[in-house]
Every structure is written in C-alpha cells, then in structure tokens.
Amino acid sequence: MNGTSEGPAPVADLGRSAITDSDEDLAPRAPCAEPSAYRSAFTAAPLAMAVVDAEGLVVSANDTLGTLLGTDPAALAGRAAADLVDLASDAGTWQAYREVLRGHRPRLRCTRRLKGADGRSLWAQVTVEPLAGPGGTPGLLLSVADISARRELQARLRHLQMHDPVTRLPNRALFFERLTAALEAESYEHGGTGRIGVCYLDLDGFKAVNDTLGHRVGDRLLAAVAERLTRCAEESAHARSGAPLVARLGGDEFALLVEDSTGTDQLADLAESVLAALQAPFEVSDRRLSVTASVGVVERHTAGTTPTALMQAADTTLYWAKADGRARWTLFDPERNASRMTRQALAATLRPAIERGEFALEYQPLVGMEDGRVRGVEALIRWNHPQFGVLAPNRFIALAEEDGSIVPLGRWILRTACHQARRWQLAHPDDPPIFVSVNVAVRQVWDSDLVADVAATLEETGLAPHLLQLELTESAVMGSAGRPLQVLKALSDMGVHIAIDDFGTGYSNLAYLSRLPVSVLKLDGAFVRGFQYDGAEGAGVQGPGVDATAANPADEVIVEAMVQLAHRLGLTVTAECVETSDQATRLRRIGCDTGQGWLYSRPVAPDRISALLGSAGPGTAGVQAGVGRP
C-alpha cells in the first residue's frame, strides 16, 4: 500500500495544529526493562505501530499496522517510514520529521489521508516520537491511528454548523469563511482576475408574510426562494470561477458571492437574473405568494479589500435600493457613500459641537418694500466645522431634528439672536428698533417647553416680545392641533409674532389659516424666482439663480392673490429670494410688505448689520450701499 496526501487538513482540523508538541511530550521516556515483554506488547497492541531506526527505516512493524496498510508486517521492514505514511508530501511536515530523527524535536504529530492498493482510503493520525531501543540503540516509534470515523462525525457536525436548517444553504459563518479566504493574497496573486463581487439581497415585505401567515409558511417561502437563487447561480456559472456561492445570512437576507469576477457587468447581469427569477409567484402551502427583492451590488479589486469593508458597502447599497423604491438593484457608488459617511460624521459630532461653541449666526435683512428701510433680520445658523469648513443649515438641521439635538441648538440660536437684537437696539437708540426672526423646528415644540424658553430668553435679554418673530414651516403649522396650537397661541398672547415660512408650497389649508395665531406669511421663493417681466422690459435684469426662460405669468397671479388674501386676514407678507430690481418693483406694486434676498444682501455677520443701520438712508439703494451684494 502506498501512502498519499491530499493536501492540508480540512477546516474541521484547523482548531488544532497538524504538527503538534506539548509539555507532556518533553518528559523523558524510560526504556522498557523487559525486551521480551516489550516485544509481546508491541506485537499484540491494538494501535498500529512500527519501530524506526535513526535513518528513518522500519525495523519492525506490528500486525495492526500491517492490517491497516493491507500488507504483511514483515514486508515493511527496511522500508522508509516516511513513504508509508506520506510524511514528505509537504515541506513543513518533512522538516519536522527530520528534526525528530536528529533528536532536535521531541515529537511529530500530523494528519494524513492514506490510500491502499484496494482503493480504500482513511484518515490517519500519525505520531513519531523517540524510543530508546534494546541496548540503548536510538530509534523512533511510529504510531498510526485510524480517525476516519471521527473525521466523518466532525464533517457532519461542521455541515450542520455551517448550513442554514431552513434553506439548507451555507449560512453567515460559512459565507464569511469563503469571503475571507477569497480575499487572502495567495488566493488571487497567482492567477484569477483579482476581483470579487457580492449581490446582497433582502426580500421586500417578507415580514408581512410571517405576521399574517405564520413562520411555518414564511420558512417554506424562504426555502422556495433559496431554490430559485441556487438555480440562478448555477445558470450564471463562469467557466473560470464556477457558480457563485449562495448563502442565507439571516432572516430574509441572502447573498451571492462571485469570486474572480470579470467586472461590474457580470454582477449587474446576476442581479438582473435574481430579480427576474423572483418575479413568478410562489406556490407555498396551497397559497400563491408574490415577493420582490432589493439587491445591493458591490464589485471591486480584492487587493486592499477586507470582508468587513466589502459587506458594509453591500449593506449600504442594499439600503439605497430599498430607499430608491425597492424591487430593484443598485450598484455601489463611492461618491454617494462618501456623502453618507460625511452625514454620519456630522451626526456624531453635532451635540459636542454645541458644547464647543462651533456655531455662529449670520443675519439677512428684511426690507420694507415701500421705503427700503431694514425692518428686521432673519437669523441663519452656520456651523464652523473643524474638518468640513463652514456649513449651511441645510447640511445639518435635518440631522439635528432626527437625533433631538435641535432642542439645545434651538435654545442657543434663540438666546444668541435675542441678545444681538438687543445690542443693536441699544447701539442705535434714535432709530426704530428692528425685529429678529428665528426659525423654529417642530421638534422644539414637542420636545421642549418652547413658551418657557422664549419667556426666559426675553426676560434675560430685555428684548420686547414684539421684536421677536418665530418662523415655522407651512407643513408644520397647517393642521396643527393640541400642543402645537396651544404653544402658538401662548406665544402670540405673549406678543411674539408668528410667521409661516415657505408659504404656498405646502399644506395650504386656507380655511384653517384664519384660525391660527399667525401674523406674517413668507412667500416661498419658487414663486418669486419666476416672477419677472417678459420681453425687452425685463431683459438683462436677472440676478443670480434667475433663469429668464423660467418666467411664468401664473406666478404673478398667484402671488397677487396670496397678498390680497393675507391682507384681508390682517397679515403682512414677506417675499423671499428677491434678486432683481424688477422683481422688487412688481412685488411692491401688488402690495407685498417686505422683501428678503440677494438684491438687498446675503446673510452677513452682525457688524455688517450694525454698519447698515448706522449708514443706510431711505430706499433700496441705501440698503445695497450699506451691505452690498458680493
């Protein structure tokens, strides 16, 4: 019988070394005192053994070894022990064996798969250790234990451990084991494309199946989905790398791993075939069920990629596919991911930034349309981020509302703006005081005592209530009931003005408007941007962001109607995004009260507003001279 090796020990044996030593192995072994007794025990021992001399040749073998190898034990004498059990098949084992022969190593233990002349194969644990022979002659004891049954049990246990019991697919553990192996340098440095791809999919609406029909039906549906995915993978098998690995990662999440991928086109085709395979209804437990899937697709070079980074990208892309409408596949976009990472970084540092004082306010004038004088200013927050520079509110206000940090941030804005308004009032005692307008988020109304915060701020700063205006978006104010409406009424009773921001594009419940404690409507800039003269009369007067081709006569009619409606209800009207003198002229002609926009000024620092109050005379020209457009 010839011994052969079939490569390194499988993963089931990776928990222990193929070549092992232990402290016990280092203990000296006393030679047998009775050679005849030693011979009898050696011959009758149930463990296959052979005595090997210092040259590595078999001196004698017992009957058990002969039976194991399928040959006469006497015929083994003089043969090289390493050939019998294939110790020279890999360099590491061969080196360790030679060290034991020379007495430089106390023991060698390894696992080998042996094959005999009859074709029978077995897994054997081979041990080689020093043995003092008769008369003190040095030698080795070779022992071979048949561990095939144990290996078979380990293989069965490993299969159970690495496969999902519902779908019989590889589970998360086996998927990541394969993924990790595919990303190891030696797996792609010698041949292959050096690329890898993953289709990460989630069933849309699967929870509803579980909730309404029960987990048994849900499990059968998952098994049916697994069968289709497996067929899909087999049909897409590539000549170089074979079929993709299909795994169930948990719940209704599946993944297809493509090793040695040929590019994004291959992954895109696979994702398309997956969606197509799931389109036909499933017959499950006498029920006809339909499901769709969202698929995140990632394909990249294996070099420099880690399992964690690859699956994070796949998970992110799967989320995009669901957010984009479900029942579709989406390819990973580095730029979109960078934006998401920036958003997460901002969210993580928002609250500490408030404590560190990284925020500042700028102010944009609200100008009377009739006389061009500054009536008030809107406070606009900026974040002086140490990494990303100056950030406008559209970069972080939504994040602040999501995590609740809008409440402390809103308090800071309110206090800072009111203090500044009071300073302007004291610095210009001979001029009519200007009001300050502060934006308020809906969450501030629900999650804090906004009335108490405003009252405390006004008392602290000494600012009169009528010099504070609070702006809420139209969608937040319209339809308000319960606590929001009570808050608005309490603030109005206090003397604070309430303004509806971006009016005209939201809920627009005009009947409800008459019952709200609102004093100001701020027309959305979308109306004003298209609000200009046609033809030569308006030629050459477009400001930044104004498109001459976007003029819409209907906008003028709508604005005029809203102004008249507001005045009949006793409200004043502010037009946002005023950028040209023609826009201002027309707005003034139809009765708009105040304007705000780049025609007058960009948002500026408090000292620029102070300079404006001290120098600007009547008229729009005075406003522009005092602040100036960039």
C-alpha positions as CSV (number, residue, x, y, z in Angstrom):
1,M,0.0,0.0,0.0
2,N,1.3,3.5,-0.9
3,G,0.5,6.5,1.4
4,T,-0.6,9.6,-0.3
5,S,-1.6,13.1,1.0
6,E,-4.5,15.1,-0.3
7,G,-3.2,18.5,0.9
8,P,-3.6,20.2,4.2
9,A,-6.1,19.1,6.8
10,P,-9.6,20.4,6.2
11,V,-11.1,23.2,8.2
12,A,-12.5,20.8,10.8
13,D,-9.0,20.3,12.0
14,L,-7.9,23.9,11.9
15,G,-8.6,24.2,15.6
16,R,-5.5,22.1,16.3
17,S,-2.2,22.1,14.6
18,A,-1.4,19.4,12.1
19,I,2.1,19.2,13.7
20,T,1.9,19.3,17.5
21,D,4.1,19.3,20.5
22,S,3.1,19.6,24.2
23,D,4.8,19.9,27.5
24,E,4.0,16.2,28.1
25,D,6.0,15.3,25.0
26,L,9.1,16.8,26.5
27,A,9.2,14.4,29.5
28,P,11.9,11.7,29.3
29,R,10.7,8.2,28.5
30,A,12.4,5.3,30.3
31,P,13.4,2.4,28.1
32,C,11.5,-0.8,28.5
33,A,13.1,-3.0,31.2
34,E,11.9,-6.3,29.7
35,P,12.6,-6.7,25.9
36,S,10.5,-9.9,25.7
37,A,7.6,-8.2,27.4
38,Y,8.1,-5.2,25.2
39,R,8.0,-7.4,22.1
40,S,4.8,-9.2,23.1
41,A,3.0,-5.9,23.9
42,F,4.2,-4.4,20.7
43,T,3.0,-7.3,18.6
44,A,-0.4,-7.6,20.2
45,A,-1.1,-3.8,20.6
46,P,-4.4,-2.6,19.0
47,L,-2.6,0.6,17.9
48,A,-0.7,0.3,14.6
49,M,3.0,0.8,15.3
50,A,6.4,0.4,13.9
51,V,10.0,0.8,15.2
52,V,12.1,3.1,13.0
53,D,15.8,3.4,13.2
54,A,17.9,6.6,13.1
55,E,18.0,6.6,9.3
56,G,14.2,6.5,9.1
57,L,13.9,2.9,8.0
58,V,11.4,0.5,9.5
59,V,13.0,-2.0,11.9
60,S,9.8,-3.9,12.7
61,A,6.0,-3.4,12.5
62,N,3.2,-5.0,14.4
63,D,0.3,-6.9,13.0
64,T,-2.1,-4.0,13.4
65,L,-0.1,-1.7,11.2
66,G,0.1,-4.5,8.6
67,T,-3.6,-4.9,8.7
68,L,-4.2,-1.1,8.5
69,L,-1.9,-0.8,5.4
70,G,-3.1,-4.1,3.8
71,T,0.2,-5.9,3.8
72,D,2.4,-8.4,5.7
73,P,4.1,-6.5,8.6
74,A,7.3,-8.4,7.9
75,A,7.4,-6.9,4.4
76,L,7.5,-3.5,5.9
77,A,11.0,-4.0,7.4
78,G,13.6,-1.9,5.7
79,R,11.2,0.5,4.0
80,A,11.3,4.2,4.6
81,A,8.7,5.1,7.2
82,A,8.1,8.5,5.7
83,D,6.9,6.8,2.5
84,L,4.5,4.5,4.3
85,V,2.5,7.5,5.8
86,D,3.4,10.2,3.3
87,L,5.5,12.5,5.6
88,A,7.3,14.0,2.6
89,S,4.2,15.4,0.9
90,D,4.7,18.9,2.3
91,A,7.8,20.8,3.3
92,G,6.7,21.7,6.8
93,T,5.9,18.1,7.9
94,W,9.1,16.7,6.2
95,Q,11.3,19.2,8.0
96,A,9.6,18.4,11.4
97,Y,10.1,14.7,10.8
98,R,13.8,15.2,10.0
99,E,14.2,17.2,13.2
100,V,12.7,14.3,15.2
101,L,15.1,11.9,13.5
102,R,18.1,14.1,14.6
103,G,16.8,14.4,18.1
104,H,16.2,18.1,17.7
105,R,12.4,17.8,18.2
106,P,10.6,15.8,20.8
107,R,7.6,14.7,18.7
108,L,5.8,15.0,15.4
109,R,2.0,14.5,15.1
110,C,0.1,15.2,11.9
111,T,-3.0,14.1,10.0
112,R,-2.7,12.2,6.7
113,R,-5.2,10.7,4.3
114,L,-3.9,7.3,3.2
115,K,-5.0,5.1,0.3
116,G,-4.3,1.4,-0.1
117,A,-4.0,-0.9,-3.1
118,D,-7.7,-1.9,-2.7
119,G,-8.7,1.8,-3.2
120,R,-9.8,2.1,0.4
121,S,-9.0,5.5,2.0
122,L,-8.8,6.5,5.6
123,W,-7.8,9.5,7.7
124,A,-4.9,8.7,10.0
125,Q,-3.3,10.5,12.8
126,V,0.5,9.8,12.6
127,T,2.8,10.2,15.6
128,V,6.5,9.9,15.6
129,E,8.5,10.1,18.8
130,P,11.9,9.0,20.2
131,L,12.2,5.5,21.6
132,A,15.3,4.0,23.2
133,G,15.8,0.6,21.8
134,P,17.5,-2.5,23.3
135,G,21.0,-1.8,24.5
136,G,20.3,1.9,24.3
137,T,20.2,2.0,20.5
138,P,18.4,5.2,19.4
139,G,15.2,4.8,17.4
140,L,11.7,6.1,16.8
141,L,8.3,4.8,17.5
142,L,5.8,5.4,14.6
143,S,2.2,5.0,15.5
144,V,-0.8,5.3,13.2
145,A,-4.4,5.8,14.5
146,D,-7.4,5.4,12.2
147,I,-9.5,8.5,12.8
148,S,-11.8,8.2,9.8
149,A,-15.0,7.8,11.9
150,R,-14.1,10.8,14.0
151,R,-13.4,12.8,10.9
152,E,-16.7,11.8,9.4
153,L,-18.5,12.9,12.5
154,Q,-16.6,16.2,12.5
155,A,-17.6,16.7,8.9
156,R,-21.3,16.1,9.7
157,L,-21.2,18.4,12.6
158,R,-19.4,21.1,10.6
159,H,-22.0,20.8,7.9
160,L,-24.8,21.3,10.4
161,Q,-22.8,24.2,12.0
162,M,-22.2,25.9,8.6
163,H,-25.6,25.5,6.9
164,D,-29.0,27.0,7.4
165,P,-31.5,24.4,8.5
166,V,-34.4,26.1,6.8
167,T,-33.0,26.6,3.3
168,R,-30.0,24.2,3.5
169,L,-27.9,27.0,2.1
170,P,-24.5,28.0,3.5
171,N,-25.0,30.3,6.5
172,R,-23.4,33.5,7.5
173,A,-20.4,31.7,9.1
174,L,-19.5,29.7,6.0
175,F,-20.2,32.7,3.8
176,F,-17.7,34.9,5.7
177,E,-15.2,32.0,5.8
178,R,-15.3,31.7,2.0
179,L,-15.2,35.5,1.6
180,T,-12.2,35.8,3.9
181,A,-10.4,33.0,2.0
182,A,-11.1,34.7,-1.3
183,L,-9.6,38.0,-0.1
184,E,-6.4,36.4,1.1
185,A,-3.4,37.5,-1.0
186,E,-2.3,34.0,-2.0
187,S,-5.8,33.3,-3.4
188,Y,-5.5,35.9,-6.2
189,E,-1.8,36.7,-6.6
190,H,-1.2,33.5,-8.7
191,G,-3.9,33.5,-11.4
192,G,-7.5,34.7,-11.4
193,T,-8.9,38.1,-12.1
194,G,-8.1,39.6,-8.8
195,R,-11.7,40.9,-8.4
196,I,-14.6,39.9,-6.3
197,G,-18.3,40.8,-6.2
198,V,-21.3,40.4,-3.9
199,C,-25.1,40.6,-4.6
200,Y,-26.7,41.3,-1.2
201,L,-30.5,41.0,-1.3
202,D,-33.4,41.4,1.0
203,L,-37.0,40.3,0.4
204,D,-39.4,43.2,0.2
205,G,-42.4,42.8,2.5
206,F,-41.4,39.4,3.9
207,K,-42.3,40.4,7.4
208,A,-45.9,40.7,6.4
209,V,-45.9,37.1,5.3
210,N,-44.6,36.0,8.7
211,D,-47.0,38.2,10.6
212,T,-50.1,37.2,8.7
213,L,-49.5,33.6,7.6
214,G,-47.1,32.4,10.3
215,H,-43.4,31.4,10.5
216,R,-44.0,28.0,9.0
217,V,-45.3,29.5,5.8
218,G,-42.5,32.0,5.9
219,D,-39.9,29.3,6.3
220,R,-41.3,27.4,3.3
221,L,-41.2,30.6,1.3
222,L,-37.6,31.2,2.2
223,A,-36.8,27.6,1.1
224,A,-38.5,28.2,-2.2
225,V,-36.6,31.5,-2.7
226,A,-33.3,29.6,-1.9
227,E,-34.1,27.1,-4.7
228,R,-34.6,29.8,-7.3
229,L,-31.4,31.6,-6.2
230,T,-29.4,28.4,-6.4
231,R,-30.7,27.7,-9.9
232,C,-30.0,31.3,-10.9
233,A,-26.4,31.0,-9.6
234,E,-25.9,27.7,-11.4
235,E,-27.1,29.2,-14.7
236,S,-24.7,32.1,-14.3
237,A,-21.7,29.8,-13.6
238,H,-18.5,31.2,-15.1
239,A,-16.0,28.9,-16.7
240,R,-13.1,30.2,-14.6
241,S,-14.7,30.5,-11.1
242,G,-17.8,28.3,-11.3
243,A,-21.1,29.1,-9.8
244,P,-21.5,31.9,-7.2
245,L,-21.9,30.8,-3.6
246,V,-25.5,31.4,-2.4
247,A,-25.9,31.9,1.3
248,R,-28.6,32.9,3.7
249,L,-27.2,35.5,6.1
250,G,-30.2,35.5,8.4
251,G,-33.9,36.4,8.3
252,D,-34.8,37.2,4.7
253,E,-31.3,38.3,3.7
254,F,-29.3,36.3,1.1
255,A,-26.0,36.9,-0.6
256,L,-24.3,35.6,-3.7
257,L,-20.5,35.7,-3.7
258,V,-18.8,35.9,-7.0
259,E,-15.1,35.0,-6.8
260,D,-12.8,36.0,-9.7
261,S,-15.5,38.3,-11.1
262,T,-15.0,39.8,-14.5
263,G,-16.4,43.2,-13.7
264,T,-19.5,45.1,-12.8
265,D,-21.3,43.9,-15.9
266,Q,-21.2,40.3,-14.6
267,L,-22.6,41.4,-11.2
268,A,-25.3,43.5,-12.9
269,D,-26.4,40.6,-15.1
270,L,-26.5,38.4,-12.0
271,A,-28.6,40.9,-10.1
272,E,-31.0,41.2,-13.1
273,S,-31.4,37.5,-13.2
274,V,-32.1,37.3,-9.5
275,L,-34.9,39.9,-9.8
276,A,-36.3,38.0,-12.8
277,A,-36.1,34.7,-11.0
278,L,-38.3,36.0,-8.2
279,Q,-40.9,37.6,-10.3
280,A,-43.1,34.5,-10.8
281,P,-45.4,33.8,-7.8
282,F,-44.6,31.0,-5.3
283,E,-46.9,28.2,-4.5
284,V,-46.5,27.7,-0.8
285,S,-48.9,25.7,1.4
286,D,-51.7,25.9,-1.1
287,R,-51.2,29.7,-1.2
288,R,-50.0,31.8,-4.1
289,L,-47.4,34.3,-2.8
290,S,-45.6,37.0,-4.6
291,V,-42.4,38.6,-3.3
292,T,-39.8,41.0,-4.7
293,A,-36.3,41.7,-3.6
294,S,-34.0,44.7,-3.3
295,V,-30.4,44.0,-4.3
296,G,-27.2,45.8,-3.4
297,V,-24.3,45.1,-5.8
298,V,-20.6,45.6,-5.0
299,E,-17.7,44.7,-7.3
300,R,-14.1,45.7,-6.7
301,H,-10.5,44.6,-6.6
302,T,-9.7,42.1,-3.9
303,A,-6.4,43.7,-3.1
304,G,-6.9,46.2,-0.2
305,T,-10.4,45.0,0.5
306,T,-11.5,43.4,3.8
307,P,-14.6,41.3,4.5
308,T,-15.9,44.0,6.8
309,A,-15.5,46.8,4.3
310,L,-17.0,44.8,1.4
311,M,-20.1,43.8,3.4
312,Q,-20.5,47.3,4.8
313,A,-20.6,48.6,1.2
314,A,-23.1,45.9,0.3
315,D,-25.3,46.7,3.2
316,T,-25.2,50.4,2.4
317,T,-26.1,49.7,-1.3
318,L,-28.9,47.4,-0.3
319,Y,-30.3,50.3,1.8
320,W,-30.1,52.6,-1.2
321,A,-32.0,50.0,-3.3
322,K,-34.8,50.0,-0.8
323,A,-34.8,53.8,-0.4
324,D,-34.9,54.2,-4.2
325,G,-38.2,52.2,-4.4
326,R,-37.5,48.5,-3.8
327,A,-37.8,45.7,-6.3
328,R,-34.6,46.9,-8.0
329,W,-30.8,46.5,-7.8
330,T,-28.4,49.4,-7.1
331,L,-24.6,49.5,-7.7
332,F,-22.3,50.8,-5.0
333,D,-21.5,54.5,-5.6
334,P,-18.3,55.7,-3.9
335,E,-19.4,59.4,-4.1
336,R,-22.8,58.6,-2.6
337,N,-21.2,56.6,0.1
338,A,-18.8,59.5,0.9
339,S,-21.8,61.8,1.3
340,R,-23.4,59.2,3.6
341,M,-20.2,58.9,5.7
342,T,-20.0,62.7,5.9
343,R,-23.6,62.8,7.1
344,Q,-22.8,60.2,9.8
345,A,-19.7,62.1,10.9
346,L,-21.7,65.3,11.2
347,A,-24.4,63.5,13.2
348,A,-21.9,62.0,15.6
349,T,-20.3,65.4,16.3
350,L,-23.4,67.6,16.4
351,R,-24.0,67.6,20.2
352,P,-20.4,68.0,21.1
353,A,-20.1,70.9,18.6
354,I,-22.8,72.8,20.5
355,E,-20.9,72.5,23.7
356,R,-17.6,73.5,22.0
357,G,-19.2,76.6,20.5
358,E,-18.6,75.8,16.9
359,F,-21.8,77.5,15.7
360,A,-22.4,81.1,14.7
361,L,-25.2,83.3,13.4
362,E,-25.4,85.4,10.3
363,Y,-28.3,87.8,9.6
364,Q,-30.1,88.6,6.4
365,P,-32.1,91.9,6.3
366,L,-35.9,92.0,5.8
367,V,-36.5,95.3,4.0
368,G,-39.7,97.4,3.7
369,M,-40.8,97.4,0.0
370,E,-42.1,101.0,0.2
371,D,-39.2,102.8,1.8
372,G,-36.3,100.3,1.5
373,R,-35.5,100.5,5.2
374,V,-34.5,97.5,7.2
375,R,-37.4,96.4,9.3
376,G,-35.8,93.2,10.7
377,V,-33.3,90.4,10.1
378,E,-33.6,86.7,9.9
379,A,-31.0,84.8,12.0
380,L,-29.4,82.0,10.0
381,I,-27.1,79.5,11.7
382,R,-23.7,78.4,10.4
383,W,-21.5,75.5,11.6
384,N,-17.8,76.3,11.6
385,H,-16.8,72.6,11.4
386,P,-13.1,71.9,12.0
387,Q,-13.0,69.4,9.2
388,F,-15.6,70.4,6.6
389,G,-15.4,74.2,6.9
390,V,-18.4,76.5,7.2
391,L,-21.7,74.5,6.7
392,A,-25.1,76.0,5.9
393,P,-28.1,74.8,7.8
394,N,-29.3,72.5,5.1
395,R,-26.3,70.3,5.8
396,F,-27.1,69.6,9.5
397,I,-30.6,70.9,10.6
398,A,-32.3,67.7,9.5
399,L,-29.7,65.7,11.4
400,A,-30.3,67.8,14.5
401,E,-34.1,67.2,14.2
402,E,-33.5,63.4,13.8
403,D,-31.4,63.0,17.0
404,G,-33.1,65.7,19.1
405,S,-30.1,68.0,19.3
406,I,-32.2,70.6,17.6
407,V,-33.7,71.4,21.1
408,P,-30.4,72.6,22.7
409,L,-29.3,74.1,19.4
410,G,-32.6,76.0,19.0
411,R,-32.2,77.4,22.6
412,W,-28.7,78.6,21.7
413,I,-30.0,80.3,18.5
414,L,-32.9,81.9,20.3
415,R,-30.7,83.4,23.1
416,T,-27.9,84.5,20.7
417,A,-30.3,86.2,18.3
418,C,-32.2,88.0,21.0
419,H,-29.0,89.2,22.7
420,Q,-27.8,90.5,19.3
421,A,-31.1,92.3,18.6
422,R,-31.0,94.0,22.0
423,R,-27.4,95.1,21.3
424,W,-28.4,96.7,18.0
425,Q,-31.3,98.4,19.8
426,L,-29.0,99.9,22.5
427,A,-26.4,100.9,19.9
428,H,-28.9,102.8,17.8
429,P,-31.3,104.4,20.3
430,D,-32.5,107.1,17.9
431,D,-33.6,104.6,15.2
432,P,-36.7,102.4,15.2
433,P,-35.6,99.0,16.6
434,I,-35.5,96.1,14.2
435,F,-37.0,92.7,15.0
436,V,-35.2,89.4,14.7
437,S,-36.7,86.4,13.1
438,V,-35.7,82.9,14.4
439,N,-36.6,79.6,12.7
440,V,-38.2,77.0,15.0
441,A,-38.4,73.3,14.2
442,V,-41.5,71.2,15.0
443,R,-39.5,69.0,17.4
444,Q,-38.8,72.1,19.5
445,V,-42.5,72.5,20.0
446,W,-43.0,68.8,21.0
447,D,-39.8,68.0,22.9
448,S,-39.3,71.2,24.9
449,D,-41.2,73.9,26.7
450,L,-40.8,76.5,23.9
451,V,-43.1,79.0,25.7
452,A,-41.0,78.9,28.8
453,D,-37.7,79.1,26.8
454,V,-38.9,82.2,24.9
455,A,-40.2,83.9,28.1
456,A,-36.9,83.2,29.9
457,T,-34.9,84.5,26.9
458,L,-36.9,87.7,26.6
459,E,-36.5,88.4,30.3
460,E,-32.8,87.6,30.3
461,T,-32.1,89.8,27.2
462,G,-34.6,92.6,27.9
463,L,-35.9,92.4,24.3
464,A,-39.5,93.4,23.8
465,P,-41.7,90.4,22.7
466,H,-42.9,92.3,19.6
467,L,-39.3,92.4,18.4
468,L,-39.1,88.6,18.2
469,Q,-40.6,86.7,15.3
470,L,-40.6,82.9,15.2
471,E,-40.8,81.2,11.8
472,L,-42.3,77.7,11.3
473,T,-42.7,75.9,8.0
474,E,-46.1,75.8,6.4
475,S,-46.3,72.0,6.7
476,A,-45.6,72.2,10.4
477,V,-48.2,74.9,11.2
478,M,-51.1,73.9,8.9
479,G,-53.4,71.4,10.6
480,S,-51.8,71.9,14.0
481,A,-53.8,70.8,16.9
482,G,-53.3,70.0,20.5
483,R,-49.9,71.0,21.9
484,P,-48.6,72.9,18.8
485,L,-51.7,75.1,18.5
486,Q,-51.6,75.8,22.3
487,V,-47.9,76.8,22.0
488,L,-48.5,79.1,19.1
489,K,-51.4,80.8,20.9
490,A,-49.4,81.2,24.1
491,L,-46.5,82.8,22.2
492,S,-48.9,85.1,20.3
493,D,-50.6,86.2,23.5
494,M,-47.1,87.0,24.9
495,G,-46.7,89.4,22.0
496,V,-44.3,87.3,19.9
497,H,-45.0,87.4,16.1
498,I,-45.5,84.0,14.4
499,A,-44.6,83.7,10.7
500,I,-45.3,80.8,8.3
501,D,-42.2,80.2,6.3
502,D,-42.2,78.9,2.6
503,F,-45.9,79.6,2.3
504,G,-47.6,78.4,-0.9
505,T,-46.0,75.1,-1.5
506,G,-47.1,73.0,1.4
507,Y,-50.4,72.1,3.0
508,S,-52.2,75.4,2.2
509,N,-55.4,74.9,4.2
510,L,-56.6,78.4,3.8
511,A,-59.7,77.8,5.9
512,Y,-57.5,76.8,8.8
513,L,-55.2,79.7,8.3
514,S,-57.8,82.2,9.6
515,R,-57.9,80.4,13.0
516,L,-54.1,80.3,13.5
517,P,-52.3,83.0,15.7
518,V,-50.2,83.9,12.7
519,S,-49.1,87.5,11.8
520,V,-46.8,87.0,8.8
521,L,-46.7,84.9,5.6
522,K,-43.4,84.4,3.9
523,L,-44.0,83.5,0.3
524,D,-41.9,80.7,-1.0
525,G,-39.0,81.8,-3.3
526,A,-40.2,79.4,-6.0
527,F,-42.9,82.0,-6.9
528,V,-40.6,85.0,-6.8
529,R,-37.9,83.3,-8.9
530,G,-40.2,83.0,-11.9
531,F,-41.8,86.4,-11.1
532,Q,-40.4,88.8,-13.8
533,Y,-41.3,90.8,-16.8
534,D,-41.4,89.2,-20.3
535,G,-39.6,90.6,-23.3
536,A,-37.5,93.7,-23.5
537,E,-38.9,95.2,-20.4
538,G,-37.3,92.6,-18.2
539,A,-34.2,91.9,-20.3
540,G,-30.8,91.9,-18.7
541,V,-32.0,92.2,-15.1
542,Q,-31.7,88.6,-14.0
543,G,-29.9,88.1,-10.7
544,P,-28.0,85.0,-9.6
545,G,-30.0,81.9,-10.0
546,V,-32.8,83.6,-12.0
547,D,-33.5,82.0,-15.4
548,A,-35.1,84.2,-18.0
549,T,-36.8,81.2,-19.6
550,A,-38.4,80.3,-16.3
551,A,-40.8,83.3,-16.3
552,N,-44.3,82.2,-15.6
553,P,-47.2,84.7,-15.7
554,A,-49.2,82.4,-13.4
555,D,-46.8,83.1,-10.6
556,E,-47.6,86.8,-10.6
557,V,-51.4,86.0,-10.4
558,I,-50.8,83.6,-7.5
559,V,-48.6,86.0,-5.6
560,E,-51.1,88.8,-6.0
561,A,-54.0,86.6,-4.8
562,M,-52.0,85.5,-1.8
563,V,-51.0,89.0,-0.9
564,Q,-54.7,90.2,-1.1
565,L,-55.8,87.2,1.0
566,A,-53.2,87.8,3.6
567,H,-54.1,91.5,3.9
568,R,-57.8,90.6,4.3
569,L,-56.9,88.4,7.1
570,G,-54.8,91.1,8.8
571,L,-51.4,89.5,7.9
572,T,-48.3,91.0,6.4
573,V,-46.4,89.4,3.6
574,T,-42.7,88.9,3.1
575,A,-41.3,87.8,-0.3
576,E,-38.2,85.6,-0.2
577,C,-35.5,85.2,-2.9
578,V,-35.8,88.8,-4.3
579,E,-32.9,89.1,-6.6
580,T,-33.6,91.8,-9.2
581,S,-34.9,95.3,-9.0
582,D,-37.7,94.4,-11.5
583,Q,-38.9,91.7,-9.1
584,A,-38.9,94.2,-6.2
585,T,-40.8,96.8,-8.3
586,R,-43.5,94.4,-9.2
587,L,-43.8,93.0,-5.7
588,R,-44.1,96.5,-4.3
589,R,-46.8,97.3,-6.9
590,I,-49.1,94.4,-5.9
591,G,-48.7,95.3,-2.2
592,C,-46.1,93.0,-0.8
593,D,-44.9,94.4,2.6
594,T,-41.3,93.3,3.0
595,G,-38.7,91.6,0.9
596,Q,-35.7,89.4,1.5
597,G,-33.0,88.3,-0.9
598,W,-29.7,88.9,-2.6
599,L,-31.0,92.2,-4.1
600,Y,-30.6,93.6,-0.6
601,S,-27.9,91.4,1.0
602,R,-26.6,88.0,1.5
603,P,-26.6,86.8,5.2
604,V,-23.8,88.7,6.9
605,A,-22.1,89.0,10.2
606,P,-23.6,91.1,13.0
607,D,-21.2,94.0,12.5
608,R,-22.3,94.4,8.9
609,I,-25.9,94.8,10.0
610,S,-24.6,97.4,12.6
611,A,-22.9,99.3,9.7
612,L,-26.1,99.2,7.7
613,L,-28.2,100.6,10.5
614,G,-25.8,103.4,11.0
615,S,-25.4,104.4,7.4
616,A,-28.3,103.4,5.2
617,G,-30.9,106.0,4.3
618,P,-34.4,105.5,2.8
619,G,-34.7,103.5,-0.4
620,T,-33.4,100.2,-1.7
621,A,-30.2,101.9,-2.9
622,G,-29.4,102.8,0.6
623,V,-29.7,99.2,1.7
624,Q,-27.5,98.0,-1.1
625,A,-24.9,100.6,-0.3
626,G,-24.8,99.7,3.3
627,V,-24.4,95.9,2.9
628,G,-23.7,95.3,-0.7
629,R,-24.0,92.2,-2.8
630,P,-20.9,90.0,-3.2
